[in-house]
Structures are given as structure tokens and as C-alpha cells.
């Protein structure tokens, strides 16, 4: 486990162990209903925040959206958005919080208020005002990756016998390993996203574990822990061997 973490640190050198920052996150999740709302997206508050954050560069979803595959497999690679209501008798007050998976607040907008009596108008006025202070965050995605943490979570208790989505055969050449898809395989009962690659000559199995990125898989083979990924439509298996990075070119056709 330490080996794969070290490997991924080398491959994705922009990984940082510094104090968490809003800039370290590209994905955001907004609840479809906040505590003060009586129904989903009441007064269009949730969808307004979603549209706002998309303009700021986030990949953002409401909790009741159709979420992309793997989005909820690992939570610590995204921020969680919450709207806090601080109403008084004659004022509607709101602020927006951005938290990490450990409930640590990364950024909070200024509290904004509205004196409008009609509740829907008051919420929207306060929301638009508080969102203006988001510029204080000076948000710019740092490019940080979370593949090492995700790897440790997904490789815990893994079962090589669980195969999902596709079985492939391997034809080995002198310089490359070639993969060709041959058939679909039933999904395992626990629905874990594994892809098992079989070497037809040696019957050796290479098991690929999906990540939240479609072109990146985690891999464990003969005590070699690394990643299989595509670069300019060419696939590679990279791993550490004697503390040195080894890169093997693969011809994969999924």
C-alpha cells in the first residue's frame, strides 16, 4: 500500500500534502434541499448556485442529478456546498459554505441580507449578494489529484475473482503487450468496478480498478502496484521497481 502511494506521488507530482484549500478541488456537490427548504430546489436556490459555480470552473452537480460513474465512489476529491440561514425577525440572511469530506470549512462567503418581505424574493436577493463575495476566494484550480487516497480506499479488501464489464485476452509481443476485448462478463454481486485482463498465453490475470477518471485504472500485478492510463490515445502501465519508475507501453482496445 505504501508502494502504490509513493508511485502515485511520483507520477502525479502536483500532489500536495499542504493544508487543504478550495483551489485543490475541481468537483463540487450541492444538496438538492438545504435544511431551511421545504422542497428540492425551493426558490431555485440550489440550481442558481450550481450555475454560478459552473461559471467559476467547477464540475458541479446537485445530489439528485444523474451523477457520472464513479462520482460518489470517493468523496474526498470534491467540496460540499451548504447554504446557512441566519434570519432575524425582519431580515433574511444567508451565507454559502464550502467544506471538504472531513467537514472542514475551506471558504465561507460574506453574510448577505435582504429586507424584502416576500420570502422567495428575499432569499434570491440575499443569495446573489452573498455569491458576489466568492471572488474573495480567488479560486483557481491547482490541478491537485487524489489518486493515491482513492487507490488506498479501492484496494482495501479487493477480490480478484470479482470481474465486471469485460473480459479480455492478451497477445504478448516482444516489445509490447496487446489487449483485445472478447466478451462481456456479468457484473459481480457487490457491483465493484473491476476489469480483469487475462493473458491467453500464461493465463496470468491483470486486474484493473476503475477510478473517477475514465482513462485511468489502478493495477496490481505480481506485487507491482501502479496505474494503467492513456496518454495521447496510447496506454501505459507504470509502477515502481526498486524505487525506480518503470513504464510499459500497452496496446489496449477497450
Secondary structure, DSSP 8 states (H G I E B T S, - for coil): -HHHHHHHHHHSTT---SS--GGG--EEEE-SS-TT-SSTTGGGHHHHHHHHHHHTT-EEEETTS---TTTTT-STTEEEEEEEE---SS-EEEEEEEE-TT--EEEE---EEE--SSHHHHHHHHHHHHHHGGGGG---------HHHHHHHHHTT--TT---EEEEEEEE-SS-EEEEEEEEE---TT---EEEEEETTT--EEEEEE-SSTTEEEEEETTEEEEEEEETTEEEEEEEETTEEEEEEEEEE-
